[in-house]
Amino acid sequence: MQYDNDAKQLKYEVLTTVAKLSFAGELEEHLDQIPYDIIPGPTPSFRCCIYREREIIRERVSAARGISLHGQEKDSIVGVLPAACEGCPISRFTVTDNCQHCLAKKCQSVCPFGAISVTGRGAYIDPKKCKECGRCATACPYNAISDTLRPCLRSCPVDAIIIDEHHQAAIDYSRCISCGSCTKNCPFGAITDRSSIVQIIDAIKGGKSIYATFAPAIEGHFGDANVGMLKTALKKLGFSGAVEVSLGADAVAEHEAHELKEALQTGQKMTTSCCPAFVEMIENHFPKLIPNISHTVSPMTAVARYIKADNSDSLVAFIGPCIAKKLEIQKVEDTADFVLTFEELAALFKAKGINPADMAENEQDGSIMGKGFAVSGGVSGAVTAALEEENFDIPFTCSKCDGAKECKKALMILNAGRLPENLVEGMACEGGCVAGPAGIADMQHIKRSRAKLMATADRRGIKENVENIHDFSKIKMV
């Protein structure tokens, strides 16, 4: 696999190398050699010197092995690679050549810190005095003051990124929702998630029964590989079996439909619960709304319980583009045991020389509506379909939040008691799970491939799938 992003490519190379050595049982003895194999030198490829590049590789290897990074809390998912963070030595607000040397000097008069002076060449902002309040940029009639907020700060929807005394990024874990936006938007790849690929490989090699479950968002990320091909490829990796999580999405849609029905009848507002970053946003930033969260488990948990009901000694690994799922398995009982991202799965396929598209089988576990959980609006669409199958005709309205910023806005309104809609569908990633931070394909490619795959799926109903094809009657859904 070749990414058009050098930061993602480097992460992929490290994950692949760690996976190969783990399968061979040679990881521990080769740990010191990995940085030299990936960065042979003597000329640096990305940074100031090969020594820094190799230190970045060492830190990435630690993350790939599931080891906490410097400054990272023990159970946290996301951490900063100290060697990779550039410190972004830039002043946030800078006067550009658009400055017209105007007489009004609104930028200077509005600054409460005396940071702006006016010279013969125009306005000047003293970075030592500037507190980055942004009033000058707002006041300038010529838009002559640029705002170059660091990408990690700009991307975080809950202001969990802070800057330490060395001008490097750090994470306030009391605010973090593990959405992974910072990992996706840092141009240097300096923020990353911890992996469990070594533990999964060890479980497979140890002869343990471990099932793979994969998010419906997977279709389109691995080209034209359909569900059956992916299942076969996962079994070739050593998994005992594989299940499409859209099956769990069907069960969730049916159960959540009943829950919404009760909420509508009692005049209560409700939010969805399948996006762990959205749930974490509520719990960390809008605790008053915790009672409004649907009690229905996520599709990942529903399928994990479904598998373990008949295979009590088996382990379950969930595979998706979501980093926050790694947090969910820490907080929810009786769910998946491991979480792999699509980035990590691609590395495992590469390490074993497996191409899912070379497989021949085709198979389907979930309905089209269950598969729709992967995109924004898909959860509420499936819930609506489930209500229609139950002939429930009480109308309801839904606030479909596409991305963390829209989620935050809707929750603020709901928290103030002014949200008119009955249901809030929250997805922290813009576009839905298919656009998760640990995906491996661009959205244009995903949409094109996904459309082909969706066209071949059968049109089984949600109720039929959950009750007749797959018996979910014994599965605890809360």
N, C-alpha and C positions, 0 to 999 in steps of 0.2 A: 504494500500500500504506500502511495506517495501523496502526502499532504501538500497543499500550497501554502502551508503555514510552518515555518521552520521550528517554532516553539512546539507545536503539536507533533511534528516529525521527530524531534529529539525525544519527546516523551514516549512516542511509539517505539523508537529504537531501544530505549531503556527497558520498557515493559517486555518487548520481544526477547531481548537478551536475558533478562531475569527469568522469563518463562522457559526459554530453551535450557538454561543451566539448571533450573529447578526440575524440569522433566528428566534431565540427565543425572540428577543427584550431585551436581558439581557447583552449586551456587556458593556455598560458604567458602570453598577453597579458591574461588575465582573473584571474590568481591573486590579485592584490591586491584585486579587487572582490568575490570570493566571500564573504568574511566579512560585507560590507555588504549583499549580496543576501539572505543567510540571516538575518542579524540587523540589520534596517534601523534599529532604535531609534526614538525615543530612550529608550524604557522597556525595561529588561531583562525577559526572560521567565523565566529560570531561576536566575541567579546574582545577585551583588551589584550588578553594573553591566554595561552593554553592552560595555565595553572588555575585560572578562575573558571574556565570552561570545564575542566576536570572536577573541580569542587562542586559545580552545579550538577554534574553527572552523579557524583557521590550522594548528594542530597536527593536526587531523583531516585536513585537506587534504594535509599532508605524509605522513601515514600512508597515505592513499588513493593517493598517488603512489609509495609504496614507499620513502620516505625515512626514515632512522633518526631516532627521537625523541631528545631530550636524555637522556643516560645509558643509551641502548640500545646494546648491542653490535652490531657491524656486521652479522653474519649472523643475529642473533636474530629471532624472529618476533613476539614479544609485547613491548610497551613501555608505559610510563606516560606519560600526557599530563600534564605538570607543571601546566598551568593548570587542568586539570579536577579534579585531586586535592584534596579538601577538607582533607586532613590529619587528618580525624576527631578533633577536639580533645576527646576523651572519655577519662575514666579507665576502664580495663578493669573493675576491681572497685569496686562502689559499694554502700554500705549502704542498704537500702530501709526503708520504713516498717514492714516486717515484724519489724524488730528489737524484741525484747521486754525489753531491758535486763536480761538474765538474770544471775544471780550467778556462773555457771560461767565466763563470759567466755572460752569456748573459742577464739573467733576471735583474741583478743589473745594468749592463751598459746601458740598454735600458730605465730604469725608470727615468723619468724627475723630479721626486719629492724626490728622495733620500729615498724612503720608504723601500728599500730592503738592508738588510745586510746579509753577509755570515758568519756563525758561524761554529764551528766544527761539528755541527749536520746538517748542510745544510743551505739553504736560509731561511730567515725570513722576512715577510712583516709586517711592522709597520702599524696597522690599522688607527692610528692617522694621518699618513702622506699620506697614500694611497688615491688616487683620483679615483680609479676604472677605469682607462683608458684601462686596459687589455693588455698593451704592453708586460708585463712580461710573461703572459700566452701564447701569440703568439710567443714570442722569445724562450721559453724553448724547447730545442730539445727532451726532454723526456716527454713532456706533464705533467709535475709534478705539475703544478699550476692549481687548480680546480676553476671553475667559478660557484659560487652558487648564481646566481642572484635571488632575491625574485620572487616567482611565479607570483604575480600580475604585477610586472614590466616586467617580461619576456613575459607575455601573451598579454599585451596591444600593439596593432599594430601601435598606433599613439603616443606613449610616453605620455599618459595623466595621468599616475599614478606618483605621486611625493611622497617623504618621508618628513614628517614634522620634526620639531625640537625635537619631542618626539619619533622619529623613527617609527611612525605609517604612514600607507598609507593615502594619500589624493588624490583628483581628480582635475586635471586642466580642468575645464569645457570648457575652450576656445578651447581645443584640443579633448575632449571626443566625440566619435561618438555613444555612447550608444549601442555598439555592444554586451555588456554583457560578453565579454571574461574573464574579471577579476572576475566576479561573479561565473563563471564556474570553474576557475582555482585556486582561493584562497583555500588552504587546510583547513582553519578554517571557511570558509563561512562568512568572515568578510566584504564582499562587497555584497550588495543586491539591489534589485529594489523595488520601492514603488508599492503598490497594490491598486486596486480600488474595491476589492471584497465587502467591506462594502457598498459603494455607489450603486453597482449593486444590492445587496440584498435589500437595502432600496427601490430602484426603483421597484423591483419585488413585494415586500411587499406592496408598495404604490399603486399597481394596474396599474402602467404605462405599456404601450405596449412597450416591449423591445425584439428585435430580436437578436438571436445569429448567428454569421457567423464564420465559422472555417476554418483555413488554410488547404490546401491539405496535409500538412505535418502531420496532425493528424492521418492518417491511418498508423497503426503500433505502435503508442504510447500507445494506449489503447487495446493492445492485438489484438484479431481477430474481434473486434467491427467494423462493416462496417459503411458506411455513414448513412444509414437508422437507424441503432441502435443508433448512436450518436445523430441524430436528435430527436429521441424519448426520449432519456435520457435528452437532453437539455430542452425539453418541460416539462418533469417531474420536472425539477429544477424550472420551472416557466416562462421560456421564451415563448413569443407569437408564435414564429416560429424559424426555423433554416435553414440556407442556406450554402451549401458547396462553399467556395471561389474559388475553381477550375473553377466555372462558370465565375467569374470575370477574372480569368487567361486567359480563352478563349477569352474574349472580349479584354483584354490587348494585347494578342498575335496578334489578327487580326489588332488592331489599330496600334500597334508598327510595324507590318509588312509594313503597308502603310507609316509609318514615315521613316522606314529604306529604303524603295524604293525611297522616295524623296531624302534622304541623299546620297544614292548611285548615283543617277542621277546628283547630284550637287557636288559630290566628297567630301562630308563631313563625318567626323567620328562621331559615335554615341555610347553612353553608355546606358545600361538598367537603369530602374528607380524603379524597384519593391522592391529592398532591401534598406530600409531606412538608415541602417548603411553605406552602400556603397555610397548612395547619400550624407549623412552627411560628409563622408570622402572627397568627391569632394568639397563640399561647404566650409568646414573648412580648408582643406589642399591644394586643387588644384583649387582655385576660377577661374582661367583662363579657366578651362574646364566646367564651369557651362553651357555655351551655348551648349555643346555637350550632355548634359543629355537629354534623351528622355522626351518629354513633356507628354507622356501617364501616366495616374494615375496608382497607384498600384492596384492589384486585390482587396485588402481590400476596397479601396475607391470606385472602380467600383461597387462592390456588395452593399456597403452601399447606394450609390446613387440609385441603382436599387430598393432596398427595399423602400427607402424613396419616390421614385417617386409615389408609390401607397399607401404609409402609411406615409404621411407627418408628423403626430404627433408622430410617433414611434421613439424610441431610438434604436441604434445598438451597440452591443458589439462584437468586433472581438476577436477570440480565436486562439492563436498560440504559438509556442515555442520561439518567438522573443520578446526581451525586447525593441529593438529600435522602434517597432511599437507604443509603448507608447509615444515616442517622435513624431512620425509621426502625430498622431492625434492632437498634439498641433500646428503643423505647416501647416497642409493642411485643407482647408475649405471644408465643406460639405462632411465629411467622417464619420468614426465610432465615436461614442461618448465615448466608453470605450474600453479598451484592457485588456483581461485576458490572462494569460499564461497557458500552459498545467499544470504546477505545481498548479496554483490557481484553475483550473477546477477540477483537481483530488481531491483537498481539498473540493470543493463544493459538488462533488459527495459523498465523504466520509461523509460529514456533514449531508447529506440528505439520506444516505443509498442507493444510486443508483449505480448499476453496469451496464454500457452500454452493456456489453456482454450478459446480460440477456434479452435484447430487441430482438424482432423478425423481425422487418421490414428491408427492403433493398431498397435503393433508390440512384439515382445518378444525380448530377447537372452538373458536368463538364465532358469534354472529357478526354481521357487518356493523351493527350498532356497538358491539363490544370492542371491535377493532377501532371504532371511532373515538374511543377514549384517548387515543394518541394525539388528537388535534383539539384545538380550542373550540369549545362549544359542543364537543362530542359527548361529554358526561351528561349535560342537561338534555341533549338530543336523545341519548339512550334512556334516560329516566322518563322522558316524555313518551317514548315508544313503549316502555314497560307499562306506563299508566294507560295508554291507549289499548294495550292488550288486555288490561284488566277492566276495560270499559268504564274507566273513571273519568267523568266529564267535567269536574270542577276546574275552571281555568286557573292558571297561575302564571306569574311573570318571573323572569330570571335575569339577573345581572351577570352577563358572561364576561369575566375578567380575563383578558388576554395579556398576560405578563404581570410581573410583580407590582409595577407601578399602578396598574389599574386595580389590582387586588387591594393595594394599600388605600387607594382612594375610596373604593366601595366599602371597605371595612371602617374607614373613618366616618362615612355617612351612616352606616349601620350602627356604629358605636354611639353616634349622636341621636339615634332614633329617628332618622329622617329618610331611610332607604325605602322607596316605594315597592320594590320587587320582593317577592316571597322567597326566592332562592338566590344564593350567590354561588356561582361556579367559579372557583379560583384555580388558575393555573399560573405558576410562577414564571414559566418560560413563554415568551411571545411566540404564538403559533401552536403552542401546546408541547407535549412531551417529545414530539418528533424533532423539536428544535432544542433539545436538552443540551447542557454544556459539555457532556461527554459523548456527543455524537461523532460520527466519522465522515459524514457527507454534507455537502452544502444543500440548502433548502430547495434550490431549483432542481437539483438532481434527485433529491428525495421525492419531491412532488411528482416528477415524471415517472420514476420507477414505481412509486406507491400507487399511482393511478392505474397502471397496468395490472398490478397484483390485486387491487381491490375489485377490478372488473371480472376476475376469475373466481371470486368467492361466492359460495352459495348464499341463499337468502333465508336461512333458517331464522326463526323467531327467538326472541330472548327467553320467553317462558318455556317454549319447546326445548330449547337447548339446555336450560338449567334443570328442568324437571323430568324430561323424558330421555334426552340423549345422555346427559350427565346428571346423576342424582346428587344434588346438593342438600338434601333434606336433613342430613346429620351434621352439616358443617355450621359451626357457630359463626355468625356474621357480624357480631358486635364485639 
